[in-house]
Amino acid sequence: MKTISEIISSLNLNCIGLADQVVSDITLDSRKATNGSLYAAIKGTQVDGHDYINKAIELGAHVILHSSPVENPVNGVCYIQNEDVPETLGRILYEYQDRCLDDLIIVGTTGTNGKTTVSTLLFDLFTQLGYRCGLISTVNYKIAETTFTSTHTTPDAVSLHRLFKQMHEEGCTHVFMEVSSHAIHQKRIAGIPFSGGIFTNITHDHLDYHGTFDNYIKAKKMFFDHLNPNAFSLTNKDDRNGLIMLQNTRSTRYTYGLNGTADFSAKIWESDFTGMHLRLADKDIWSPLVGKFNAYNMLAVYAAATLITEGQEEIEVAMSALSRVSGRFETIPGPENRTVIVDYAHTPDALENVISTIKEIQKSDSQLITVIGCGGNRDAEKRPKMGGIASSKSQRCVFTSDNPRNEDPNTIIEEMMMGVDALNLRKILKITDRGEAIKTAIALSFPGDVILIAGKGHETYQETNGVRIEFDDRAWAQNALKNIQ
């Protein structure tokens, strides 16, 4: 363990009080402070950590990182005041963990859609290439062969650095992680020496947090603005905001795309519900992933892998062996050529991409039945858009609950209905119970039909009124398919 003076000696920080205090751990939660803790008081959107400084001290915290002045400082406690606590905390964590991050190749992926797929495929690819890898994603966290349940797309700074330390101790050399706009804006990723950053796309999402789409773009762009000159930045040139991400970056810039000229390009030769034939660079690759949006994901993975390591032939061979990511265009075959597709699509753009892909593949005489809901306590502006897209592009729709959280699910459904054109009202069934909605949609299907269950994907729970219950779209679909006569 290190003293606070040893930790901050190179950080140009001033402390008041005993600088020879040994730091036993670092925490953001005053309730978790123990003897020797450094407590970081962060002003959040709901809670101000400064209100709990005395509580942390009572539990044994010896060092306090804060931005507002502290009244009546306690003898024997070291106080570090800095205007930007989240940024400073990241730098302190980097030093506290003995700069072990310098031994890791860390690649972050940001964007509205595709973060999980790109990060997971990179983890799988480099694992196949013989590297020990770490993964931080919406679905789960992985340290080589060990898998943990994820709590956030991007964990808080302390948890994040703790994961990196564990990965380093387990001999990992590469880490692939999703970087959410919340994490960027809240500076949870401060102090991380990224080797590279990938931008997938940006569409309507999280406006409940960011306020405007422009603010959302700026949050994503901040990630690339802070990459160091030794890192690479890789952006989707076909996204209208893709090049904006690179405007102020000091990193080496690269582009990828399916249209026009880019540093890395690809072409889809053919596609069906089992996968697609992709021309990647000069090689033909068959992938079980489906759809144009997944062609972009595969291309981003190939480009990033090429920038990270040599051995192009090995990369191409390994990419052919990559499998689908849980809950992302996951197909479940049913009787008489019925196909159920479970997908995490929970934004208007993601939903439109999935439905467009289905339309390109399905037979003209079959119908698409879509089961869709919207999450509670989240961006309400997208609800009418989601309802409009689903109803206009499907033959039948079942509007239902997603994770209502603390909202009335029927109110959410009615807000989705606001986006439905009068001509499409007859297509809609409203069934609040998601399990019943899935059973009904499959019961309404005919041979050859496609049933899309959108919004929850990999999730194995449903959250209502603060209570989580077990719920897996895939399990409900499989059981319903068994009852098809």
Secondary structure, DSSP 4 states (H G I P E B T S, - for coil): -EEHHHHHTTTT--EES-TT-EE-EEES-GGG--TTEEEE--B-SS-BGGGGHHHHHHTT--EEEESSPPSSPPTT-EEEE-S-HHHHHHHHHHHHTTTGGGGSEEEEEESSSSHHHHHHHHHHHHHHTT--EEEE-SSEEEETTEEEE-SSSS--HHHHHHHHHHHHHTT--EEEEE--HHHHHTTTTTT---SEEEE----S--HHHHSSHHHHHHHHHHHHHT--TTSEEEEETTSTTTGGGGTT--SEEEEEESSS--SEEEEEEEEETTEEEEEETTEEEEES--SHHHHHHHHHHHHHHHHH-S-HHHHHHHHHT--PPTTSSEEEE-GGG-EEEEE---SHHHHHHHHHHHHHHS-TTS-EEEEE---TTS-TTHHHHHHHHHHHH-SEEEE--S--BTS-HHHHHHHHHTTS-GGGGGGEEE-SSHHHHHHHHHHT--TT-EEEEES-TT--EEEETTEEEE--HHHHHHHHHHT--
